[in-house]
Amino acid sequence: MRTITKVGYVKLVTDGLFLTGCFFLSMQLSGRGILESDIIILIVLLSGWYFSTKISNLYDEFRTETFVGELLLILQNVVVQVFIAGQLFFLLNQSHFARTFVLYYSITILVCLITKNYLTKKALLHLRQGGGNTRYVVFVGYNKITDDLISRIEKNPHYGMKVMGVIANEEDNKSFSDLKELEKFYKNNPDIIIDDIIVTTDHLTKDILQGLYNCCENKGVRLKFVPNYSNYYLNRVQFQLFGNYPLITLRSEPLQQTHWLFLKRAFDIIFSGLVFLLIFSWLFPIIAILIKLNSKGPVFFKQDRWGENGKKFKCYKFRSMVVDSQDVKKSGAFNQATQNDPRITKIGAFLRKTNLDEVPQFINVLKGEMSVIGPRPHAHEHNIRTKDLIDKYMIRHWVKPGISGWAQVNGYRGETKTNEAMQKRIDFDIYYIENWTFWFDLKIILMTVYNMIKGEENAY
């Protein structure tokens, strides 16, 4: 579990004061004036700020975060404030003040918090460059991780960290297997200040580890470890508690957490409902008539596809090919749609080019079989042929498939002529699974709309 640092609490309190000032200023600027009941609105907004910043980890230790990274987190929490404020005015039947208040409130808190954050970052950088607010670290063990961390610290003075040395065996100058090396380091540097000892080697016996721990405790030095998972060729590791025992998962999966699943599902339902109400209600009859006029057969095309955990479901599309098109070649391979495919009808070519053939999949989203954003579902026969040929292929089925996905907006949609192209698609899908956020989904939606307008080379 992450905790807020002392500096984080100072930031939280000062930001709360800024929010309070911006709140009352915005009330005056909106022409509404200040009422006694406004204290309740303010309390709700401040509570919302606390919980949203807690979820987004805005007040974590930011020595290693850039100003741009903090700015993006601030923007996310301001969006939450705007949403809460709008809902409160609606519930209080004061919606005529909502627009002007929300406009002034969002602008003032953005200006205040961004300016304050920038000045704080600059002040801390100046202080740390002068030797203040610095943490002095010593590394135990020497390897690529040590090199990377030292290089990162030296190139980023805003971290406020200074490397005082590296302790390793004299024989190979890499590992650490003798506590005498630590004692020797202290003896040779009697006036040195050490805040943290960071262990980067994974070759430690139980006795050495216990001795290292006791030494650090006696000297009042914090002992930290950098786990070495390079043998797994993975970038993200997730820690959990199973009772009193720590569990290490070798892949991060944000969508395994209930609150994120709930948010994603709620968004899927709301977004799909709006699509049906605003688009599908009038677009469906037009497309249905055009399909019927262009060729004989049903309006919808249904196909078995694999969903979450490999469970099969019927995926809906507007029919874009002639009836009785062969999905499987005589060789048994899946018959993907290709450029100038004779099976595709004239109206079908337009639907596929504009992605409008995918619109009926919002039915699958409402049924809970798909999500708006996720790895694109492949046909059953396609999965059977590909799963043993492509590395890590089945990981893409850890989440619900989507109407659009990270791979598709990056150009990996439609026909995959080679295994290398399919591997790229899977790599993008895995990246999405490991790095999912609500904002990531919104980004993919915007990129999908943009690609639909400009057209895509592989859309056929």
DRENDO-1510 file (C-alpha; in Angstrom, 1 decimal, always signed):
<recs>
REC; n; res; u; v; w
REC; 1; MET; +0.0; +0.0; +0.0 .
REC; 2; ARG; +1.3; +3.5; -0.9 .
REC; 3; THR; +1.5; +6.1; +1.8 .
REC; 4; ILE; +1.7; +9.9; +1.6 .
REC; 5; THR; +5.0; +11.4; +2.7 .
REC; 6; LYS; +5.4; +14.3; +5.0 .
REC; 7; VAL; +6.1; +16.6; +2.0 .
REC; 8; GLY; +3.0; +15.1; +0.4 .
REC; 9; TYR; +0.8; +16.1; +3.4 .
REC; 10; VAL; +2.2; +19.6; +3.2 .
REC; 11; LYS; +1.3; +19.7; -0.5 .
REC; 12; LEU; -2.2; +18.3; +0.3 .
REC; 13; VAL; -2.9; +20.9; +2.9 .
REC; 14; THR; -1.6; +23.8; +0.8 .
REC; 15; ASP; -3.5; +22.6; -2.3 .
REC; 16; GLY; -6.6; +22.4; -0.1 .
REC; 17; LEU; -6.2; +26.0; +0.9 .
REC; 18; PHE; -5.8; +27.0; -2.8 .
REC; 19; LEU; -8.9; +25.0; -3.7 .
REC; 20; THR; -10.8; +26.8; -0.9 .
REC; 21; GLY; -9.7; +30.2; -2.2 .
REC; 22; CYS; -10.5; +29.3; -5.8 .
REC; 23; PHE; -13.9; +28.1; -4.7 .
REC; 24; PHE; -15.0; +31.3; -3.1 .
REC; 25; LEU; -13.4; +33.4; -5.8 .
REC; 26; SER; -15.3; +31.5; -8.5 .
REC; 27; MET; -18.6; +31.8; -6.6 .
REC; 28; GLN; -18.2; +35.6; -6.7 .
REC; 29; LEU; -17.1; +35.7; -10.4 .
REC; 30; SER; -20.0; +33.5; -11.5 .
REC; 31; GLY; -22.4; +36.2; -10.1 .
REC; 32; ARG; -24.0; +33.8; -7.7 .
REC; 33; GLY; -22.5; +35.1; -4.5 .
REC; 34; ILE; -21.6; +33.2; -1.4 .
REC; 35; LEU; -24.3; +31.4; +0.6 .
REC; 36; GLU; -24.2; +29.6; +4.0 .
REC; 37; SER; -24.9; +26.2; +2.3 .
REC; 38; ASP; -21.7; +26.6; +0.3 .
REC; 39; ILE; -19.6; +25.2; +3.1 .
REC; 40; ILE; -21.3; +21.8; +2.4 .
REC; 41; ILE; -20.4; +22.0; -1.3 .
REC; 42; LEU; -16.8; +23.0; -0.4 .
REC; 43; ILE; -16.5; +20.0; +2.0 .
REC; 44; VAL; -17.7; +17.6; -0.7 .
REC; 45; LEU; -15.3; +19.1; -3.3 .
REC; 46; LEU; -12.3; +18.9; -0.8 .
REC; 47; SER; -13.3; +15.3; +0.1 .
REC; 48; GLY; -13.4; +14.5; -3.6 .
REC; 49; TRP; -10.0; +16.0; -4.1 .
REC; 50; TYR; -8.6; +14.0; -1.2 .
REC; 51; PHE; -9.9; +10.6; -2.5 .
REC; 52; SER; -9.1; +11.3; -6.2 .
REC; 53; THR; -5.5; +12.3; -5.4 .
REC; 54; LYS; -5.2; +9.3; -3.1 .
REC; 55; ILE; -6.2; +7.0; -6.0 .
REC; 56; SER; -3.9; +8.8; -8.5 .
REC; 57; ASN; -1.0; +9.0; -6.0 .
REC; 58; LEU; -0.6; +12.7; -6.6 .
REC; 59; TYR; +1.1; +13.2; -3.2 .
REC; 60; ASP; +3.5; +10.3; -3.3 .
REC; 61; GLU; +7.3; +10.9; -3.2 .
REC; 62; PHE; +8.0; +12.9; -6.4 .
REC; 63; ARG; +11.8; +13.1; -6.3 .
REC; 64; THR; +11.9; +10.9; -9.5 .
REC; 65; GLU; +8.9; +12.5; -11.2 .
REC; 66; THR; +9.1; +15.2; -13.9 .
REC; 67; PHE; +7.0; +18.4; -13.8 .
REC; 68; VAL; +5.1; +17.2; -16.9 .
REC; 69; GLY; +4.2; +13.9; -15.1 .
REC; 70; GLU; +2.9; +15.8; -12.1 .
REC; 71; LEU; +1.0; +18.2; -14.4 .
REC; 72; LEU; -0.9; +15.3; -16.0 .
REC; 73; LEU; -1.9; +14.0; -12.6 .
REC; 74; ILE; -3.2; +17.5; -11.6 .
REC; 75; LEU; -5.2; +17.6; -14.8 .
REC; 76; GLN; -6.8; +14.3; -14.0 .
REC; 77; ASN; -7.9; +15.4; -10.6 .
REC; 78; VAL; -9.2; +18.8; -11.9 .
REC; 79; VAL; -11.4; +16.8; -14.2 .
REC; 80; VAL; -12.8; +14.9; -11.2 .
REC; 81; GLN; -13.5; +18.3; -9.4 .
REC; 82; VAL; -15.3; +19.7; -12.5 .
REC; 83; PHE; -17.5; +16.5; -12.6 .
REC; 84; ILE; -18.3; +16.7; -8.9 .
REC; 85; ALA; -19.1; +20.4; -9.0 .
REC; 86; GLY; -21.4; +20.0; -12.0 .
REC; 87; GLN; -23.3; +17.1; -10.3 .
REC; 88; LEU; -23.7; +19.1; -7.1 .
REC; 89; PHE; -25.2; +22.1; -8.8 .
REC; 90; PHE; -27.6; +19.8; -10.7 .
REC; 91; LEU; -28.7; +18.1; -7.5 .
REC; 92; LEU; -29.2; +21.5; -5.8 .
REC; 93; ASN; -31.3; +22.8; -8.8 .
REC; 94; GLN; -28.8; +25.5; -9.5 .
REC; 95; SER; -27.7; +24.3; -13.0 .
REC; 96; HIS; -27.9; +27.9; -14.3 .
REC; 97; PHE; -24.8; +28.7; -12.3 .
REC; 98; ALA; -23.0; +25.5; -13.1 .
REC; 99; ARG; -21.4; +26.5; -16.4 .
REC; 100; THR; -20.0; +29.8; -15.2 .
REC; 101; PHE; -18.8; +28.4; -11.8 .
REC; 102; VAL; -17.2; +25.3; -13.3 .
REC; 103; LEU; -15.4; +27.5; -16.0 .
REC; 104; TYR; -14.0; +29.9; -13.4 .
REC; 105; TYR; -13.3; +27.1; -10.9 .
REC; 106; SER; -11.4; +24.9; -13.3 .
REC; 107; ILE; -9.4; +27.8; -14.7 .
REC; 108; THR; -8.4; +29.3; -11.3 .
REC; 109; ILE; -7.4; +26.0; -9.7 .
REC; 110; LEU; -5.4; +25.0; -12.8 .
REC; 111; VAL; -3.5; +28.3; -12.9 .
REC; 112; CYS; -2.9; +28.2; -9.1 .
REC; 113; LEU; -1.9; +24.6; -8.8 .
REC; 114; ILE; +0.3; +24.5; -11.9 .
REC; 115; THR; +2.0; +27.7; -10.9 .
REC; 116; LYS; +2.5; +26.5; -7.3 .
REC; 117; ASN; +3.8; +23.2; -8.5 .
REC; 118; TYR; +6.2; +24.7; -10.9 .
REC; 119; LEU; +7.6; +27.1; -8.4 .
REC; 120; THR; +7.9; +24.4; -5.8 .
REC; 121; LYS; +9.7; +22.2; -8.2 .
REC; 122; LYS; +12.1; +25.0; -9.1 .
REC; 123; ALA; +12.7; +25.9; -5.4 .
REC; 124; LEU; +13.5; +22.2; -4.5 .
REC; 125; LEU; +15.8; +21.9; -7.5 .
REC; 126; HIS; +17.7; +25.0; -6.4 .
REC; 127; LEU; +17.8; +23.8; -2.8 .
REC; 128; ARG; +19.1; +20.3; -3.9 .
REC; 129; GLN; +21.7; +21.7; -6.2 .
REC; 130; GLY; +23.0; +23.6; -3.2 .
REC; 131; GLY; +23.2; +20.5; -1.1 .
REC; 132; GLY; +19.9; +20.9; +0.8 .
REC; 133; ASN; +17.1; +18.4; +1.0 .
REC; 134; THR; +19.5; +15.7; -0.3 .
REC; 135; ARG; +19.4; +12.0; +0.4 .
REC; 136; TYR; +22.8; +10.3; +0.4 .
REC; 137; VAL; +22.8; +6.7; -0.9 .
REC; 138; VAL; +25.2; +3.9; -1.0 .
REC; 139; PHE; +24.8; +0.8; -3.3 .
REC; 140; VAL; +25.5; -2.7; -2.2 .
REC; 141; GLY; +26.5; -4.9; -5.1 .
REC; 142; TYR; +27.4; -3.9; -8.6 .
REC; 143; ASN; +25.7; -4.8; -11.9 .
REC; 144; LYS; +23.7; -3.2; -14.8 .
REC; 145; ILE; +20.9; -2.1; -12.4 .
REC; 146; THR; +23.5; -0.3; -10.3 .
REC; 147; ASP; +24.9; +1.4; -13.4 .
REC; 148; ASP; +21.5; +2.5; -14.6 .
REC; 149; LEU; +20.4; +3.9; -11.2 .
REC; 150; ILE; +23.7; +5.8; -10.7 .
REC; 151; SER; +23.4; +7.3; -14.2 .
REC; 152; ARG; +19.8; +8.3; -13.7 .
REC; 153; ILE; +20.6; +10.0; -10.4 .
REC; 154; GLU; +23.6; +11.9; -11.9 .
REC; 155; LYS; +21.5; +13.1; -14.9 .
REC; 156; ASN; +18.5; +14.2; -12.8 .
REC; 157; PRO; +19.5; +16.7; -10.1 .
REC; 158; HIS; +15.8; +17.2; -9.2 .
REC; 159; TYR; +15.9; +13.8; -7.6 .
REC; 160; GLY; +17.8; +15.3; -4.7 .
REC; 161; MET; +20.0; +12.2; -4.3 .
REC; 162; LYS; +23.8; +11.8; -4.2 .
REC; 163; VAL; +25.7; +8.6; -4.6 .
REC; 164; MET; +28.3; +8.2; -1.9 .
REC; 165; GLY; +29.8; +4.9; -3.0 .
REC; 166; VAL; +29.3; +1.3; -4.1 .
REC; 167; ILE; +30.2; -1.6; -1.8 .
REC; 168; ALA; +31.2; -4.9; -3.5 .
REC; 169; ASN; +33.7; -7.7; -3.0 .
REC; 170; GLU; +37.3; -6.8; -3.8 .
REC; 171; GLU; +37.7; -10.1; -5.7 .
REC; 172; ASP; +35.1; -9.6; -8.5 .
REC; 173; ASN; +34.0; -6.1; -7.7 .
REC; 174; LYS; +30.4; -7.1; -8.4 .
REC; 175; SER; +28.7; -9.3; -5.8 .
REC; 176; PHE; +28.5; -8.8; -2.0 .
REC; 177; SER; +29.1; -11.7; +0.3 .
REC; 178; ASP; +31.2; -10.4; +3.2 .
REC; 179; LEU; +29.9; -7.9; +5.8 .
REC; 180; LYS; +33.5; -6.9; +6.3 .
REC; 181; GLU; +33.3; -4.9; +3.1 .
REC; 182; LEU; +30.5; -2.7; +4.7 .
REC; 183; GLU; +32.5; -2.3; +7.9 .
REC; 184; LYS; +35.6; -1.4; +5.9 .
REC; 185; PHE; +33.6; +1.2; +4.0 .
REC; 186; TYR; +32.4; +2.9; +7.2 .
REC; 187; LYS; +36.0; +2.7; +8.7 .
REC; 188; ASN; +37.5; +4.4; +5.6 .
REC; 189; ASN; +34.7; +7.1; +5.5 .
REC; 190; PRO; +34.1; +8.0; +9.2 .
REC; 191; ASP; +32.5; +11.4; +8.4 .
REC; 192; ILE; +30.2; +10.1; +5.6 .
REC; 193; ILE; +26.5; +10.6; +5.9 .
REC; 194; ILE; +24.2; +7.8; +4.6 .
REC; 195; ASP; +20.5; +8.0; +4.4 .
REC; 196; ASP; +19.8; +4.9; +2.4 .
REC; 197; ILE; +21.6; +1.7; +1.5 .
REC; 198; ILE; +20.2; +0.2; -1.7 .
REC; 199; VAL; +20.9; -3.4; -2.5 .
REC; 200; THR; +21.0; -4.3; -6.2 .
REC; 201; THR; +22.5; -7.8; -6.0 .
REC; 202; ASP; +20.3; -10.9; -5.6 .
REC; 203; HIS; +23.2; -13.1; -4.4 .
REC; 204; LEU; +22.7; -12.8; -0.7 .
REC; 205; THR; +22.7; -15.6; +1.9 .
REC; 206; LYS; +20.3; -15.5; +4.8 .
REC; 207; ASP; +23.1; -14.8; +7.2 .
REC; 208; ILE; +24.5; -12.0; +5.1 .
REC; 209; LEU; +21.1; -10.5; +4.7 .
REC; 210; GLN; +20.4; -10.6; +8.4 .
REC; 211; GLY; +23.8; -9.1; +9.2 .
REC; 212; LEU; +23.2; -6.3; +6.7 .
REC; 213; TYR; +19.8; -5.6; +8.2 .
REC; 214; ASN; +21.3; -5.5; +11.8 .
REC; 215; CYS; +24.1; -3.2; +10.7 .
REC; 216; CYS; +21.7; -0.7; +9.0 .
REC; 217; GLU; +19.4; -0.8; +12.0 .
REC; 218; ASN; +22.2; +0.0; +14.4 .
REC; 219; LYS; +23.5; +2.9; +12.3 .
REC; 220; GLY; +20.0; +4.3; +11.7 .
REC; 221; VAL; +20.2; +3.8; +7.9 .
REC; 222; ARG; +17.2; +2.7; +5.8 .
REC; 223; LEU; +17.8; -0.5; +3.9 .
REC; 224; LYS; +16.1; -0.8; +0.5 .
REC; 225; PHE; +16.2; -3.5; -2.2 .
REC; 226; VAL; +15.9; -3.3; -6.0 .
REC; 227; PRO; +14.5; -6.7; -7.1 .
REC; 228; ASN; +16.3; -8.1; -10.1 .
REC; 229; TYR; +13.7; -9.7; -12.4 .
REC; 230; SER; +15.8; -9.4; -15.6 .
REC; 231; ASN; +15.8; -13.2; -16.0 .
REC; 232; TYR; +12.0; -12.9; -16.7 .
REC; 233; TYR; +12.4; -10.2; -19.4 .
REC; 234; LEU; +9.5; -8.3; -17.9 .
REC; 235; ASN; +9.2; -4.6; -17.1 .
REC; 236; ARG; +6.3; -4.6; -14.6 .
REC; 237; VAL; +6.0; -6.5; -11.4 .
REC; 238; GLN; +3.1; -6.3; -9.0 .
REC; 239; PHE; +3.1; -7.0; -5.2 .
REC; 240; GLN; +0.2; -8.3; -3.2 .
REC; 241; LEU; -0.4; -9.6; +0.3 .
REC; 242; PHE; -1.8; -13.1; +0.8 .
REC; 243; GLY; -2.5; -13.0; +4.5 .
REC; 244; ASN; +0.8; -12.1; +6.0 .
REC; 245; TYR; +2.8; -13.3; +3.0 .
REC; 246; PRO; +3.9; -11.1; +0.1 .
REC; 247; LEU; +3.0; -12.4; -3.4 .
REC; 248; ILE; +4.9; -11.2; -6.5 .
REC; 249; THR; +3.0; -11.2; -9.8 .
REC; 250; LEU; +5.2; -11.0; -12.8 .
REC; 251; ARG; +2.7; -8.9; -14.8 .
REC; 252; SER; +0.8; -5.8; -13.7 .
REC; 253; GLU; -3.0; -6.1; -14.3 .
REC; 254; PRO; -4.9; -3.0; -13.3 .
REC; 255; LEU; -8.2; -4.5; -14.5 .
REC; 256; GLN; -7.9; -7.2; -11.8 .
REC; 257; GLN; -8.9; -4.6; -9.3 .
REC; 258; THR; -12.6; -4.4; -8.6 .
REC; 259; HIS; -12.9; -0.6; -8.6 .
REC; 260; TRP; -11.2; -0.2; -12.0 .
REC; 261; LEU; -13.4; -3.0; -13.4 .
REC; 262; PHE; -16.5; -1.2; -12.1 .
REC; 263; LEU; -15.4; +2.1; -13.7 .
REC; 264; LYS; -14.6; +0.5; -17.0 .
REC; 265; ARG; -18.0; -1.4; -17.1 .
REC; 266; ALA; -19.9; +1.7; -16.1 .
REC; 267; PHE; -18.2; +3.7; -18.9 .
REC; 268; ASP; -18.9; +0.9; -21.4 .
REC; 269; ILE; -22.6; +1.0; -20.5 .
REC; 270; ILE; -22.9; +4.8; -20.6 .
REC; 271; PHE; -20.9; +5.2; -23.8 .
REC; 272; SER; -22.8; +2.4; -25.6 .
REC; 273; GLY; -26.1; +3.8; -24.5 .
REC; 274; LEU; -25.2; +7.2; -26.0 .
REC; 275; VAL; -24.1; +5.5; -29.2 .
REC; 276; PHE; -27.4; +3.7; -29.6 .
REC; 277; LEU; -29.4; +6.9; -28.7 .
REC; 278; LEU; -27.5; +9.4; -30.7 .
REC; 279; ILE; -26.1; +7.4; -33.7 .
REC; 280; PHE; -27.4; +3.8; -34.0 .
REC; 281; SER; -31.1; +4.9; -33.8 .
REC; 282; TRP; -30.9; +6.7; -37.1 .
REC; 283; LEU; -27.9; +5.1; -38.7 .
REC; 284; PHE; -29.1; +1.5; -38.4 .
REC; 285; PRO; -32.1; +1.9; -40.8 .
REC; 286; ILE; -30.0; +3.6; -43.4 .
REC; 287; ILE; -27.2; +1.0; -43.4 .
REC; 288; ALA; -29.7; -1.9; -43.2 .
REC; 289; ILE; -31.5; -0.6; -46.4 .
REC; 290; LEU; -28.2; -0.1; -48.2 .
REC; 291; ILE; -27.1; -3.6; -47.3 .
REC; 292; LYS; -30.4; -5.1; -48.5 .
REC; 293; LEU; -30.3; -3.2; -51.8 .
REC; 294; ASN; -26.7; -4.1; -52.5 .
REC; 295; SER; -26.9; -7.9; -52.0 .
REC; 296; LYS; -29.2; -10.7; -50.7 .
REC; 297; GLY; -28.9; -11.9; -47.2 .
REC; 298; PRO; -29.2; -10.7; -43.5 .
REC; 299; VAL; -28.2; -7.3; -42.3 .
REC; 300; PHE; -26.1; -8.7; -39.5 .
REC; 301; PHE; -23.2; -11.1; -39.7 .
REC; 302; LYS; -22.5; -13.2; -36.6 .
REC; 303; GLN; -19.3; -15.1; -35.9 .
REC; 304; ASP; -17.8; -17.1; -33.1 .
REC; 305; ARG; -15.0; -15.2; -31.4 .
REC; 306; TRP; -13.0; -15.6; -28.2 .
REC; 307; GLY; -13.7; -13.3; -25.3 .
REC; 308; GLU; -12.3; -13.0; -21.8 .
REC; 309; ASN; -10.5; -16.2; -20.6 .
REC; 310; GLY; -11.1; -17.7; -24.1 .
REC; 311; LYS; -14.8; -18.0; -23.7 .
REC; 312; LYS; -16.6; -18.0; -27.1 .
REC; 313; PHE; -19.4; -15.6; -27.9 .
REC; 314; LYS; -21.3; -14.4; -31.0 .
REC; 315; CYS; -19.8; -11.2; -32.3 .
REC; 316; TYR; -22.1; -8.9; -34.3 .
REC; 317; LYS; -21.2; -6.9; -37.4 .
REC; 318; PHE; -23.0; -5.4; -40.3 .
REC; 319; ARG; -22.7; -7.9; -43.1 .
REC; 320; SER; -20.0; -6.7; -45.5 .
REC; 321; MET; -19.5; -9.8; -47.7 .
REC; 322; VAL; -21.7; -11.9; -49.9 .
REC; 323; VAL; -23.7; -14.6; -48.3 .
REC; 324; ASP; -22.0; -18.0; -47.8 .
REC; 325; SER; -18.5; -16.5; -48.0 .
REC; 326; GLN; -15.9; -19.1; -46.9 .
REC; 327; ASP; -14.2; -18.3; -43.6 .
REC; 328; VAL; -11.9; -21.3; -43.9 .
REC; 329; LYS; -9.7; -22.1; -46.9 .
REC; 330; LYS; -9.4; -25.7; -48.3 .
REC; 331; SER; -6.1; -25.9; -46.5 .
REC; 332; GLY; -7.8; -25.4; -43.2 .
REC; 333; ALA; -6.4; -21.9; -42.6 .
REC; 334; PHE; -8.6; -19.0; -41.6 .
REC; 335; ASN; -9.5; -16.9; -44.7 .
REC; 336; GLN; -8.8; -13.3; -43.7 .
REC; 337; ALA; -10.2; -10.4; -45.6 .
REC; 338; THR; -7.6; -9.1; -48.1 .
REC; 339; GLN; -7.3; -6.1; -50.3 .
REC; 340; ASN; -9.7; -6.2; -53.3 .
REC; 341; ASP; -11.3; -9.3; -51.7 .
REC; 342; PRO; -14.0; -10.5; -54.2 .
REC; 343; ARG; -16.2; -11.6; -51.3 .
REC; 344; ILE; -16.7; -8.0; -50.1 .
REC; 345; THR; -19.7; -6.1; -51.4 .
REC; 346; LYS; -19.6; -2.5; -52.6 .
REC; 347; ILE; -21.4; -1.2; -49.5 .
REC; 348; GLY; -19.4; -3.6; -47.4 .
REC; 349; ALA; -16.1; -2.0; -48.7 .
REC; 350; PHE; -17.4; +1.4; -47.5 .
REC; 351; LEU; -18.5; +0.0; -44.1 .
REC; 352; ARG; -15.1; -1.7; -43.5 .
REC; 353; LYS; -13.1; +1.4; -44.6 .
REC; 354; THR; -15.0; +3.6; -42.1 .
REC; 355; ASN; -15.2; +1.0; -39.4 .
REC; 356; LEU; -19.0; +1.4; -39.4 .
REC; 357; ASP; -19.3; -2.4; -39.8 .
REC; 358; GLU; -18.2; -2.7; -36.2 .
REC; 359; VAL; -21.0; -0.5; -34.8 .
REC; 360; PRO; -23.3; -3.5; -33.9 .
REC; 361; GLN; -20.6; -4.7; -31.5 .
REC; 362; PHE; -22.0; -2.2; -29.0 .
REC; 363; ILE; -24.7; -4.8; -28.6 .
REC; 364; ASN; -21.9; -7.2; -27.4 .
REC; 365; VAL; -20.7; -4.4; -25.1 .
REC; 366; LEU; -24.1; -4.0; -23.4 .
REC; 367; LYS; -24.3; -7.8; -23.0 .
REC; 368; GLY; -21.0; -7.7; -21.2 .
REC; 369; GLU; -19.2; -9.8; -23.7 .
REC; 370; MET; -17.0; -7.0; -25.0 .
REC; 371; SER; -15.7; -3.6; -23.9 .
REC; 372; VAL; -15.5; -0.4; -25.9 .
REC; 373; ILE; -11.7; -0.6; -25.8 .
REC; 374; GLY; -9.6; -3.8; -25.5 .
REC; 375; PRO; -7.7; -6.3; -27.7 .
REC; 376; ARG; -9.7; -7.0; -30.9 .
REC; 377; PRO; -11.4; -10.4; -30.8 .
REC; 378; HIS; -10.2; -12.9; -33.4 .
REC; 379; ALA; -12.4; -15.5; -35.1 .
REC; 380; HIS; -12.4; -19.0; -33.5 .
REC; 381; GLU; -10.5; -20.6; -36.4 .
REC; 382; HIS; -8.0; -17.7; -36.4 .
REC; 383; ASN; -7.2; -18.3; -32.7 .
REC; 384; ILE; -6.8; -22.0; -33.1 .
REC; 385; ARG; -4.3; -21.5; -35.9 .
REC; 386; THR; -2.4; -18.7; -34.2 .
REC; 387; LYS; -2.2; -19.4; -30.5 .
REC; 388; ASP; +0.7; -21.9; -30.8 .
REC; 389; LEU; +2.7; -19.8; -33.3 .
REC; 390; ILE; +2.8; -16.4; -31.6 .
REC; 391; ASP; +4.6; -15.8; -28.4 .
REC; 392; LYS; +2.4; -14.9; -25.4 .
REC; 393; TYR; -0.7; -14.9; -27.6 .
REC; 394; MET; -3.2; -16.1; -25.0 .
REC; 395; ILE; -2.4; -13.3; -22.6 .
REC; 396; ARG; -4.6; -11.0; -24.7 .
REC; 397; HIS; -7.6; -13.0; -23.4 .
REC; 398; TRP; -7.0; -11.9; -19.8 .
REC; 399; VAL; -9.4; -9.0; -20.4 .
REC; 400; LYS; -12.6; -8.5; -22.4 .
REC; 401; PRO; -12.0; -7.8; -26.1 .
REC; 402; GLY; -12.8; -4.4; -27.5 .
REC; 403; ILE; -14.4; -2.7; -30.5 .
REC; 404; SER; -11.1; -0.8; -30.9 .
REC; 405; GLY; -7.7; -1.3; -29.3 .
REC; 406; TRP; -4.2; +0.0; -28.8 .
REC; 407; ALA; -2.8; -2.2; -31.6 .
REC; 408; GLN; -5.5; -1.1; -34.1 .
REC; 409; VAL; -4.9; +2.7; -33.6 .
REC; 410; ASN; -1.2; +2.0; -34.1 .
REC; 411; GLY; -1.7; +0.5; -37.5 .
REC; 412; TYR; -2.0; -3.2; -36.7 .
REC; 413; ARG; -5.6; -3.8; -37.8 .
REC; 414; GLY; -7.2; -6.0; -40.5 .
REC; 415; GLU; -5.1; -8.6; -42.4 .
REC; 416; THR; -1.9; -9.8; -40.8 .
REC; 417; LYS; +0.2; -11.3; -43.6 .
REC; 418; THR; +3.1; -12.5; -41.4 .
REC; 419; ASN; +3.7; -13.9; -38.0 .
REC; 420; GLU; +5.9; -10.8; -37.3 .
REC; 421; ALA; +2.9; -8.5; -37.9 .
REC; 422; MET; +0.7; -10.6; -35.6 .
REC; 423; GLN; +3.4; -10.6; -32.9 .
REC; 424; LYS; +3.5; -6.8; -33.0 .
REC; 425; ARG; -0.3; -6.8; -32.6 .
REC; 426; ILE; +0.0; -9.1; -29.5 .
REC; 427; ASP; +2.8; -6.9; -28.1 .
REC; 428; PHE; +0.6; -3.9; -28.3 .
REC; 429; ASP; -2.3; -5.8; -26.7 .
REC; 430; ILE; -0.1; -6.9; -23.8 .
REC; 431; TYR; +1.1; -3.4; -23.3 .
REC; 432; TYR; -2.5; -2.2; -23.0 .
REC; 433; ILE; -3.3; -4.9; -20.4 .
REC; 434; GLU; -0.3; -4.0; -18.3 .
REC; 435; ASN; -0.7; -0.2; -18.6 .
REC; 436; TRP; -4.5; +0.3; -18.6 .
REC; 437; THR; -5.9; +3.5; -17.2 .
REC; 438; PHE; -9.3; +5.2; -17.8 .
REC; 439; TRP; -7.4; +8.0; -19.5 .
REC; 440; PHE; -5.6; +5.4; -21.8 .
REC; 441; ASP; -9.1; +4.3; -23.0 .
REC; 442; LEU; -10.2; +7.8; -23.7 .
REC; 443; LYS; -6.9; +8.4; -25.7 .
REC; 444; ILE; -7.6; +5.3; -27.8 .
REC; 445; ILE; -11.2; +6.4; -28.5 .
REC; 446; LEU; -10.0; +9.8; -29.7 .
REC; 447; MET; -7.3; +8.1; -31.9 .
REC; 448; THR; -9.9; +5.7; -33.3 .
REC; 449; VAL; -12.3; +8.6; -34.3 .
REC; 450; TYR; -9.3; +10.5; -35.9 .
REC; 451; ASN; -8.3; +7.4; -37.9 .
REC; 452; MET; -11.9; +6.9; -39.0 .
REC; 453; ILE; -12.0; +10.5; -40.4 .
REC; 454; LYS; -8.6; +10.4; -42.1 .
REC; 455; GLY; -8.9; +6.7; -43.3 .
REC; 456; GLU; -6.6; +3.8; -42.7 .
REC; 457; GLU; -4.3; +2.0; -45.1 .
REC; 458; ASN; -5.2; -1.5; -43.7 .
REC; 459; ALA; -8.9; -0.9; -43.6 .
REC; 460; TYR; -10.3; -3.3; -46.2 .
</recs>
